Amino acid sequence: MKIVLAYSGGLDTSVILAWLKEKYQAEVIAFCANVGQEEELKGLEKKALNTGASKVYIEDLQEEFARDFIFPMIQASAIYENQYYLGTSIARPLIAKRMVEIAREEKAEAIAHGATGKGNDQVRFELTAAAFAPDIQVIAPWRDASFRDKFPGRAEMIKYCQERNIPVQATAKKPYSMDRNLLHISYEAGILEDPWMDVTRPEHKEMFKLTVSPEDAPDKPEYVTLDFEKGNCVAVNGKKMTPLEVMKKLNKLGGKHGIGRVDMVENRYVGMKSRGVYETPGGTILYFAHRQVETLTMDREVMHLRDMLIPRYAELVYYGYWYSPERFALQSFVTESQKNVTGTVRLKLYKGNILVAGRKSPFSMYNPQIATMEADPTKAYNQDDATGFIRLNALRLKVAAQVLGPLDKIG
């Protein structure tokens, strides 16, 4: 049997690699997608081979990740439960898609992942696999009772590695788990499971990798301009950039000024609540700037309709339905809505805050001559027309009040 494993090199996937070989008498191919983990990728190939992998794939998917996943999601202004920028969620379909492709190339019968049976990632990996390879077997060790019996805690996993000379750097006590990519870093579990625990205290400063605390950010604000074409950022400070270059540049700027920290309790797809802490410096700037261009260029009803649909879009990303007909349908609407979202935004970054310092667009629908409180030189808006407009919109309220009495007394 041949299995392709989503491999990170951490304790869990190192144990899983060896366990898969033993249980299934299988050839295990390790696959790691570089989606912006940075230093976590060092020495990964050697570690996988020493752990027992027959072959290792380490592929740089960062450009594809930024261009085909992050940017379309930002065009949609998708944020889960009004706080989470979907950093982990949006990476999983790309990783799973490539894992399935490698499985086909290698003629593997199965793929495997290290996601737990309590989390969202198991769903994201397996829904993507279903969309691309409905016939392939998916092995999820954490949903296998024999695996959980063998490894009830980290101590047992560490002992297992020591007995088999599996190279891991881990201790029995882990303060929290971390997942990093180009869009964000997430922290959860361990000490973070207490929602009263304050991560802003000085003793937790070392937890954060991408951002300084707002208190430690520069005392002088910094200005940055972002140019957009059809809803996508194409330049920062006047310099043309690829989506990947945009993300890297904005991550540095945002991190420098303490931008993009979120501490929230969210609703997992499997039904439980979970506390997560996130750093999304570049993504936070990008979302904010994108919205500013939209305020100038998008028709009111198109914007409001998009905003009604986007909580559902965000759910689809969070739940793992990136490759679903409904997400593709919504993306088509988003793409249509973005055709005139072109312009430049100037932002002021200061101690965790993003302030708009100007926006302009060749497709701006804002007309100062119409909006002015002074005399309208264009005669495009006759204030007398508002009388009939209000009278017609008030008609149903008047009728209801006449029939039912004052509406605040009803019920």
N, C-alpha and C positions, 0 to 999 in steps of 0.2 A: 504494500500500500504506500502511496505517496501523498503527503500532506503539505500544503503551503500554510505557514504560520505567520500571522501578523506579529512581528517581533520588535521589541523595544530595547532589549538588553537588560532590563530591570530584573528584580528578583522573580516576579510572577512569571514572566514569559521565559525566563531561563529555566525555571522549574518545569513549566509546561512543555517546553521543547524536549527535555529529557524524559518526562513522563509519557508524552505521546510516542516517543520511540519505544519505550518499554511496553506500554499497554498494547499498542497496535502493531508492534514489530514493524514500524513504518520508517520510510525515508522521509525526513522532515526538511523542507526547504524554508529557510528564514527569509522573510521579506520585511524590509523597513523602508517606509516612504519618508524622504526628507521633505517635511512641510514647514521647516523653520525651527527645528529643535536646537540648533546651534551646537553647543559643546556636548550634548547628550549623544551625538553620533560618533564621537571619537572612539576608535578601537572596536567598533561594533562588529565588523566582519570577523576579526580574529576571535572575539568573544563567542560569537555564534558557532563558528567552526569548532572551537575548543569545547563547546557545550554539546556538540554532536550533530550539528546541522550538516547535511550533505552538500548544500549549496546555499549561497547568500546573495540576495538581491538588495542593494541599497541604491535607491533611485531618487534623484533630485526632481521633485514635482512642484517646487515652489512657484515657478512662473505659471504653470497651469492652475495651481491652487489660487493664486491671486487673480488671474485673468478670468477663469471660468467658474469660480465658486464664490470668492469674496466679493468681487466687483458686481456680479449680477445680484447678489444678496443686498449689497449696499444701494444699488439702484432701486431696490424694492423698499428700502428703509426698514428692513425687518429686524425687530428687536423682540425677544421673547419676554413676556410679562413685563414689558416696559422698562426692563433693566439689563437683561443679558444679551450681549452682542453675538452670541451663538458661535463663539470661537471653536470650541471642541466639536460642536454639532456639525458645522459645515465642512470640517476636515474629514470626517469619517466616510462619507460616500466616495470621496476621491481615493482614499486608501483602500477601501473595500473593492472598488471597481478595478483598480490596478492589481490587487491580490487575485481576483477572479481571472483576470487576463493572464497572469503568470501561471495560474493553475491550469488554464487551457493550454498554454504554450508547453508546459512541463508534463502534460497529460496526467495531472494529479487527480485523484478521486475525491479529495476533500480539502477544505480550508479550515483553519482553526484560529480562534482569537482568545485573548485573555480577559475579556470583559466579564464582569460579575453578573450574577443572576438578579441583582437588585438595581442595576443601573440602566441608563439609556443606551449606552454604546452597543450592547448586545443586539438591540433592535436595529440600530442604524447599520451595523455591519451586515446583519442577516437579511434585512429588507433590500439592501443594495445587491447582495448575492442573489436573492430571489429574482430581482429584475434583470440580471445579466446571465445567470446560469441556474435556472430553476431546478436542474437535475443534480447539481453538485451537493455533496454532503457537507454539512457544517458541524464542526465539533466545538463545543463550548465547555471546556473542562470544569468551570465553576458551577455548571448546572449538572455535573456528574457527581452523584452521591459518593462514589468511591474516591474521587479526587478530594472532595471536601472532608471525608473521613480521614484521609491520609494527611491532609494539610489543614488542620483546624486553626492554625495561626502561623505567624511569621517565624516563630522559633523552629517549628517543624520543617518549614521550607528552607531555612538557613542550614539546619542539620543535614537535610537531604542533599543540598549542594556541596557541603563539606565532605560528605561520604563519597561523593562522585567526582570530587575535584572540579566542580563547576565554578568558574570564576565570577563571583558576585561581590559587590560591596554593599552590604546591608547590615543593619542592626535589628535586634528584636523589637526595639521601640522606634516607631516612626511617627513624627509629630503630625504629618499630614501627607496627602498624596498630591502630585503635581502633574499637569499635562501642558506642554508648551507647543506652540506652532507660530506661524507668521502673524496671525491675527491676535493671539492672546496667550496668557498663561492662566490656568485655572488651579485653584487650591481647594481641597476638600478632605473630609474625613479626619480622623485623629482628634487633635485638640480643637479643630474647627466644628466638631459636631455639637458643641455647646453654643447655641446662637447668642448667648449673652457675652461670650468671650470677645473682647475688644481688640481687633487686629491693628488699630491705630496707635496703640501704646508703643512707646520707644523700644521695649524689649522684643517686639515682633518685627522690628524694622528690617531685619535680615531676611525675612521671608520673601519680600518682594524683589523681583529680579529685573523688571523692565522699567519701573518708575521709582522716582524718589518720592518721599512724602511731601505733600504740599508745603509743610513748614520748612522743609529743606530745599525747596525749589528756589531758583534765582529771585532776588528782590526786584530785578528789573524785568518788565514784560518783554516778550519777543513777538514781532509781527511775522506772519507767513501768508503768502497768497497761494491759492489753489485754482487752477484752470480746469474747467469741465467741458467735455464734449459729449452730448447725448447721454448725460448722467454718469459718465466715467471721468475720473480725475486723470488728466493727461500731462500735467505739469505742476511742479512745486517751485515757487519763487521764480517763475518764468522759465525754468529749465524743463524741457521735455523729458518724460520718464515713462518707463514701462509700468504696468501694475505692480510688479514685484519691487521695482525701485521706489515707487510711491509709498508702498507699505513700509519698506525699510527706513526711508527718510522720515516719514511721519511717526514711526515708532520711536526713533531717536528724539525727535522734537517733543513729542508728547511725554516720553519718559523723563526728559530733562526738566519739564515743568510740572511733573506730578499729576498728569492728566490720565484718566481712564480707569480708576480704581472703582470696583463695585463689590459690595458685600450684600448678599441677598439670600433669602430663603425661597427656593423655587419649587415648582410642582413637577416632579419627574413623571415621565409617561407611564411608568409601571404603577404609579398610584401613591407613592410616598412623597413627603416633603424632604428637601435636602438643602443644607446650607453650603453655599459656594462663595469663594472670594476670587475675583477676577481682575486681571490687568489687561486693558485693551487700549493702549495709548494712541496708536495710529488709527485704529478703527474708530475710536470715539471722535477724533478730529475729522475724519473723513465723513462720517455720518452727519455731523453737525454742519460741515461746509456744504455737503450735497443738498441738505434741506434748505440752506440759504439761497442757493441757485434756483431751487424749485419754487420758492416763494415769489420770485420774479417771473418765472417762465411758464408755470403750469396753470392751466385753466382750473378755476375753482372746483367745478363739479368732477373733473377728472381726478384732481388731488383728493377730494373728499371720498370718492369712490375707491381710489387706491388705498387710502388710509383705513377704510372699512374692511378691505380684503386682507390687508397685510398682517393683522394678528393671526389669521388663518395660515398665511404663508409662513410666518415665523414658527407656528406650531408644526407645520410640515417639515421644516428644517430640523427643529428640535427633536421631533419624534422619529426622524429617519426616512421620510418620504421624499427625498430629493429627486429620486428617479421614479416619479409617479405621474400619471396623466394630469392630475389636478395641479401639481406644481408647475408642469410645463405650460398648462393653460394660463395659470396666473402669471408666469414669466412672460408669456406673449403679451399679456395686457401691460405688464410693467414696461417692457421694451417699447411698446407703442406710446406709453405715457411719457417716456424719456426723450422723445425725438427732438424736442426743443430745449432740453435742459442743458444749455450751453452758456457758459459765462465764467466770471472770475469772482472769487470771494477772498476778502482780506480778513484775517483773524488775528486776535490778540491773545496770546497764551500767557497766563499768569497764575501761578500757585494753585494748580488744579482746576483752573477755570478756563473756558473758551469764550471769548467775547467777540461778537461780530464787529468788524471795523470798516465794513463797506462791502457792497456787492454790486455787480453790473453784468449786463448781458445784451448781446445784439438782438435777442428775442424777448427782451423784457416787455411784459404786459402792464407794467406799472407806468402810468402816465401822470406826471406831476401836475400837468395843466388841468387834468380832470380831477385829480385828488385834492388839489389846493383848496384851502378854506377861503382864499381870496376869490375875486371875480374870475369866472371860467372864460378865458379868451376863446376857447374852441366852441363854446356853446354846446358841447357834447352831452352835458348833463343839466337838465332843467330841474331845479329843486322842487318846483311845483308838482312834478310828477310823483314825488314821494307820497303826497297826500292820498292819491288813489291807490298806490301800492300798499300803504299801511291799512287803508280802509278795507281792501279786499282780503288781506291776510288776517285781519281782525274779525272778519265776518263770522267764522265758525265759533270763535270765542264768545262773541256777543250772543249768538243764537243759543249756545250752551248755557250761558249765564241766565238768559231769559227763561229757559225751560227748567233748568236744574237749580238755579240760584248761584250765588258766588262759588266759584270752583274750588276755593280753598276750604269750603265747608263740606264738600262731597266726600262721602266715605267715613 
